[in-house]
Amino acid sequence: VTFAESGGGLVQPGGSLRLSCAASGFTFSQYAITWYRQAPGNERDVVASIGTDGVTTRYTDSVKGRFTISRDNSQNIVYLQMNDLKPDDTAVYYCGSLGYWGQGTQVTVSS
């Protein structure tokens, strides 16, 4: 089971980024996928998750209305569209399932 996150970078407050998560090694369409993030000195927290149907989604309160999670079961990819980014969104973002996650991608929100 592997996950590979990409799409992070440096963005100004109010900007947008789209993260991608490419998964392999398991039957992707049969599992919910979760995006996590970990800021320096903090624990890894759940940001958003998406069910197998691609419709059932959950978000942590701080990102509701700004972030959108989606999946493409034909490509084994999960996306996290992040809009109106804030400095508090700065963290390493990971995707995962089944107790696995990838190396993460750094998101830095700063002017």
N, C-alpha and C positions, 0 to 999 in steps of 0.2 A: 504494500500500500504506500503510495507516494502522493504528496501534494506539492505543487510548485506555485508560489505566489509571485505576482509581478504587478507593476503599475504604480508603485510608490514613487515618492519624490518630494521636492520642496515646493510648496505652494503658499501664496499669500492668503491671509484671512479673507473669507468670502469666496475663495476659489473652489475648484472642483478637481477631482481625480476619479478614475475608474480602475479599481483593482481587479485582477483576474486570478483565478485559482484553477490550475489544471490538475486533474486527478487521474490516477491510474492504479491498476493492481487489484481492483475490486469492481463489482457490478454497480457502477456509479448511480444508475437510475433508481436503485433500490434503497438508497440511504439519504437521510437528511444530511445537510452540510452546514457547518457553522463557521462564521468569521469571528475571530477573537482579536483582541489587541492588548498590548502590554507596554505601558509607559515606564520610564526609568523609575525604579524604586517601588513599583506597584506590582500587584498580581495580574495574571492574565485574566481578562474579563471577556465575557461574551458580548459581542456587538450585535450580531444578527444571525438568524438561522432560516433555512428554507427547507420545506418538506420535499418529498419525492415528487409530488404533483406540480411543483413549481409555483403553486398558488399560496400555499400555507406558509406564512412568514411571521417572524417575530423579531422585534427590535428592542434594544435597551432604550430606556426613556430618553437618554441624552441625545440620541441620534434620530429619533422618530421625526418624520417629516423632512429630514435632510438626506438620509441614506436610503438606498434601495438595493435589496439583494435579489438576484435573479440567477437562473441556471439554464444551461443548454445541455440537455441529456444526450443529444446527438454528438456533441463535441467533448463531453465530460468536463465541462467548465462551469464554474460559478463566478459571478461578478458581484462586485460591490461598488455601486455608483455613489460617490460621496459629494454632496453639494454643500454650499455655504459652510465650508470648513472653518473650524475655530482652532485657536492654539491648543485648547484642551484635547483636541483630536490627535495631537502628536503622539505617536506610538509606533511600535512594530506591529504590523497586522499579519495574522496567521489565519489560514483556513484549515479545517480538519473534520474528521469523522472517525468513528470506530477506535477512538483513542490515539489516533495519529494526527499530526499536523506537519506543515512544511517548515522551511527555514525562515519564512517571514519576509515582509517587504516594509521598508521604513517609510513612514509618512511624517513629514515635518511641516507644520503650519506656522509660518512666521513672516513678519514683514521685514 
